[in-house]
Amino acid sequence: MNLSYLTSEAVRQFIENALREDVGDGDHSSLASVPATAAGQARLLIKDTGILAGVELAPTIFHAVDPAGSRYKDRRRSPGEARRHRPYRKGKGAVYFNG
């Protein structure tokens, strides 16, 4: 499969367009009630064993939203580990976010 059109610039533009469409100028309720310096964390818990699409793109998206502070960790692989389609296991935390 030749994906030569899938350049880092194309991915960046895709993310930028998606965020502009989805978020726009922000969620007004959140902007009014949550301080800009607020931070949180989340864990994506897997309900059934399977492949989770988009995991490889998630760090790039988080960095686009919060270049200075977002952290993202895929618990299934270590940094630099080859990308494989190994399933996530039911009941396990798949990915963790904070920022």
Buried (B, 14 or more C-beta within 10 A) or exposed (E): EEEEEEEEEEBEEBBEEEEEEEEEEEEEEEEEEEEEEEEEEEEBEBEEEEEBEEBEEBBBBBBBEEEEEBBBBBEBEEEEEEEEEEEBEEEEBBBBBBB
